[in-house]
Amino acid sequence: METIALLQAYWWLLIAVLGAALVFLLFVQGGQSMLYCKATEAERQLMVNSLGRKWEFTFTTLVVFGGAFFASFPLFYSTSFGGAYWLWMLILLSFVLQAVSYEFRRKRGNIYGTRVYDTFLMFNGLVGCVLLGVAVAMLFFGGAFSVTKTNILDVAAPVISQWAPSHGLEAIACWKNLLLGFAVFFLARTMASLYFINNIGGDEAFTSRMRRKALINGLVFAVLFVAFLVVLLTATGLRQMPDGTFVAEPYLYLHNLLGMWWLAVVLLIGVVAALYGIFRAAFDARWRAGIWYAGFGVAAVVVVLFCLAGYANTAYLPSTLDPQSSLTLANSSSSEFTLKTMSWVSVLVPFVLAYIWYVWSKMNAKPLTDEELKSESHQY
């Protein structure tokens, strides 16, 4: 394999890991969507402050995820982020409202009250999760765009990628994309329930209710995800031939999964770990570590999905308007020099992850309780 092909595969794997971390951290959004699910004012305050200690991790990971795409696969960035902008603007709006809400929710002089900002948080919890799932599903089911690289020479309009007038709204309306979107939403709620079990203490009634929510949301997620997996593995995808043309291949992602058998093993391990974390947390009243088992399993499954979308000359962003405009790792990446230079920078990633783990451990040294919250000077 050529050096540039190895670098492209490496950066796609790194993007997959960042995507997995983002999906895990969406428990923040899932928790926000549950603020008014039979919660008392005291419980709601505990939930907001528990999530408030982690929301910046999600926001930062989303930014890094987009930055990694921009640096390593700029044609995808300009095509998707620049063309399907209604989809991405709605996602951005939901996350901006989240940041504003955590900043001003309990600030002195807040004339709107906490209810308005709680509504913003719930909006981010629903819209952010569903639309991020839609955006990921586009890697398999495509978007309405075309790419003409010679347009870069057009002084009047040097725009390489052209999107349909709907500019991403068609992706939101696609039922296949929404299937993954709502699967992500219920996954986020499941992970939030497991997080609250792990992070909030002192109220057995609240913890018991979270265990029931983990079971209910986990079952809904499992049904939606299995349905998405069936649709995906029976779908027709686009594979790039040696001459550069794209050919439609029935059951493409099933063929990828069987051809890269190690991905099937990782997928199986991830599913088992996620189900173990969810169901043991739901039925074992003394066990609080479900977030870590389920989190590992979810991350493994997300990495597998990204690998199925990008490896083996697969079009990771198929075009529904012009199949020959579809994007692969080979035709959308940065130059070999850029990828190689960034690879040296990526050596710092483990140190960043270690720092995040250290800060997380300090924050979660003991479960958050109502008494501890009242003694804190800063509250969200």
N, C-alpha and C positions, 0 to 999 in steps of 0.2 A: 504494500500500500504506500502511495506517495505521502510525503511529509504533510502537504496541505490537507490531504484527505484525513490523516490522523488528527491534525489540529482541528479540523471541522468536527470530527466525531467527538473529540475531547470537549470542545466548547458546547456542543449540543448536550453532552452528558452533564456538564456543569450547569447549563440552563435547566436541565431536568431536575437536578438536585435543588436548585433555587426554587423551581416551581413546586417541588415536593414540600420544601420548608414553608412556602407561602400557603399552600393548602392546609398544612398542619396548623399554622398560626391563624387561620380563619376561624378558630374557635372563639376569637374575640368578637367577630361579626356574629357568629352563632349565638353567643351569650347576649349580645345587644338585642337580638330579635326576641329574646325571652324575658325582657324586662317587665312586661305587664302580664305574664302568664301566671296569674294567681299569686303574685309576689306582694308581700307587705312593703310599706315604705322603708322599714329597716332592712329587709332583705334586698330590696332594690338598690339601696345605698351600698350595701356590701358587694353586690354583684358589679355595680358600676366601678367601685374602687378596686375590686379584684381585677377586672378587665383593664382599668385605666393604667395599671402598672405594666401592662403588656402591649397596649395598642400600638405603641411606636415600633415594636418589633415587626408587626404586620405591615405597617406603612413603609418602613425602611426596606423590608424584603421585597415589597412590590416595586419600589423605585429601583433597587439593585437588579431585580429581575428584568425590568424594562431596559436598564442601562446595559446589561450584559447582552441582550438582544441587539441593541443599537450598535454596540461595538463589534460584535462577532458576525451578525447577520443583518447588515444595514438595509438590504433590499426588503427583508421582511418588515423591518421597523417602518420604513417609509411607505410600504404598501398597506400594511394593516393599520398601524397607528395613524398614518396620514390619510388613509382612504376611508376606513370604517370608523370615522371619527364620532358618529353619533353613539356608537357602542362604547368607545373609549371615553368620550366626554361624560356619559352617564356614570361610568365607573369612577372617573376622576371626581365628578360632582359628589358622589356618595362618600368618597374618602375625605374630601375637603370638609363636608358637613360633619363627618366624624371628628376630625381634628378640631374644628371650631367648637363642637359640643363638649369635648373633654376640657378644653381651655376655659370655656365660659359658663359651664353648667352650674357651678356653685360659686361663681365669682360674685363678690359683693357689688351690689348695684345692678344685678341682673333683673331687668324689668320684664322679661318674658317668662320667668319661672323655669323650673327644671323640666316641666312637662314638654315644652317645645324642643329642648335639646334631647330629651329622651326619644322624642319622635324622630329627630334627625338620626340618632343612633340606631333606631329600629329600621329606618330607611336604608342606612348603610348595611345593616345586617341582612336585609332581604335582597336589595338591589345589587349590592356589592358581590355577594356570593353567587347569585343566579347569573349575573352578567359575566363574571370571571369564568364560570363554568361554560357559558356560551362561547366566550373567546377561546377557551381551550378546545372546545368541540369543533371550532372552525379549522383546527389543524387536521381534522379528519374529513369533515364534510364540506370544507371549502368556503370561498367567498366570491362575490360577483365583481371581479376585477380583471384587468388585462395589463400586461407589461410590454412596453416597447422601448428597449434600451437606446435605440437610435434617437429618441426624442431629446436626449441630453444635448444634442447638437442644435436643437431648435432654440435660438436666442429668445424668441418671443415667449415661448412656453416650454422650458426645459423640464418637463414633468414626465418621469419614466412610467409611473403607475397611474392608471385611471380606474376609478371605482364606479359602480353603478350609481345613479342619482340617489338611491336610497341610503348610500353611505353607511352601511352597517345595520340598518334597521331590518333588512331582509334576514340577517343572521339571527336577530332576536326573535323573528317570527318563525324560524325553522324549528319544527317540533323535535327533531333529533338533537339540536343544540340545547333546547330547553330541557330535554330529558336529562342531560348531564348537568345543566344549570341547577335544576331542582335537586338532583342527587347531591351536588356540592352543598346546597343550602341545608339539607337535612343532615349531611355529614357534619357541617359546621355546628349545628345545634347539638348533635350527639357528642362531638368533641368538647363543646362548651359545658355540657352536663358533666362529663368526666373531669373537666378542669375544675369546675366548682366543687365537686366531690373531693378533689385533691387539695384545693386551695382555701376553701372556706370551712371553718370548723366552729364548734360550739353550739350548733343547732341541728339536732338529729332529725327533726321533722323536715327541715329544708334539705338535708342530705338525702333523706329517704325519697323525697319528691324528685330530686335530681336523678336518683337511680332509676325511678320509673320513666323519667323523660329520656334518659340514655337508652333504655330498652325500646321505647316507642319510636323515638326518632331514628334509632339504629335499625329497627326493622323496616321502616319506610325507606331509609337510605339503601338498605340491602336490596330491596325490591327494585328500586329505581336504577341502582348501579348494575344489577344483573340484567335488567332490560336494556340498558345502554350497551353493556358488553355484548349481548346477543346481536343488537343492531350493528355494532361496530364490526364484529367478527364475520358477519354475513354481508357487509357492505362491499361495494366495488370501489377501489381506489386507483390512483394513478402511479405508475412506476416509470422512471426515466430509463430509456434504453441507451446503449453505448453511443449511438449516433446523436443523442440529445433530445430525441422526440419522446413524448409521453404516450403510454399505452394504458388503456383501462384494463384492470385485472380484477375479476370477481374474487371475493374472499381474500383480498390482498392482505389485510391485517391478520387474518387467521394464518395465512402462509408465512407472514413475518414471525408470528408467535411460534409456529412449529419449526421454522427455519433457524430461529435463534432460541434454542430450547432452554438456555439458561434464563431467558426472560420469563418463560412459563414457570420455571422453578421459583424465581423471585416473586412472581405474581401469586403463586400458591402460598408461599410463606407469608407474604403481606396480607392476604385475605384471612388466613388462619390467625395471625397475630391480631389483626383488627377485630375480628369476631370474638376472640378470646378476651381482649381488653374490654369490649362492650358488654358481653354477657356475664363475665365474672363480676364486673363492677355493678351490674344490675342486680345480681342475686347474692353476692357475698357482702353482707352488711359491714364487715370489718376491713374490707379491702379498698384502698384509695389510689392504687397505682395504675388504674385502667388507662389514663391519659397517655402513659408512656408506651404501653403495648399497642394500643390502638394507633397512636401517633406514628410509631415505627412502621406498622402495617400499612397505614395510609400513605406514608412517604414512599414506601417500596412500590406500591401499586401505581402511584403517580409517575415515578421514574420509568416504570415499564411502559406506561401509556405514551410518554414522550419518546421513548426509544422505538416503539412501534410506529410512531408517526414520522420519525426522521431518518432512521437507518435503512440500509438495504436499497438505496436509490429511490426511496419513497418520497412522493410529493407531500411535504409536511404542511403546505398550504395550497391545496388544489384550487384551480380557478374554475368556477361554474360557467363563466362566459367564454373563456378561451383556454382549453386544457393545456395548450402549449406555453401558456404564460405561468403555469404553476411553479411553485418555488420548491427547491431542494437544498440540501446542505451545500451541494457543489456550485449551484448557480446563484446563490444569494449571500455568500459569505464575504468577509473582508479579505484582504490580500494575505498571502502567506506571512509577510513581514509583520503585519498588524496582529495576526493571530498568534504568531510566535512571541512577539513582544508582550502581549497581554497574558500569555501563558505564564511568563515569569511573575507577573503581578499576581496571578491567581494563586501562587504559592502562599500568599498571605491569608487566604480564605480560612484554613484551619485555625489560625491564630484568632481571627475574628469570631469564628464559631466558639472557640474556647472562652473568649471574653464574654460572649452572650451567655454561655452556660454558667459562667462564674456569677454574672449579674443575676441571672434567673435564680440560681441557688441561694444567693443572699436574700432576694425578695421572698422566696418561698421557704425560708428557714423554718417557719412554723405557720400553721394555717391562720388565715385572717379571721378575726372574730369581731363581734360588735364592740366589745370593750377596747380592743386594740385600735379599732377605727376611731372611736371617740377620743382617744389620746393623741391622735395624729393631728398636726397643725395643718397639713395639706390634704384636702379631700377633693375628689373629682365631682 
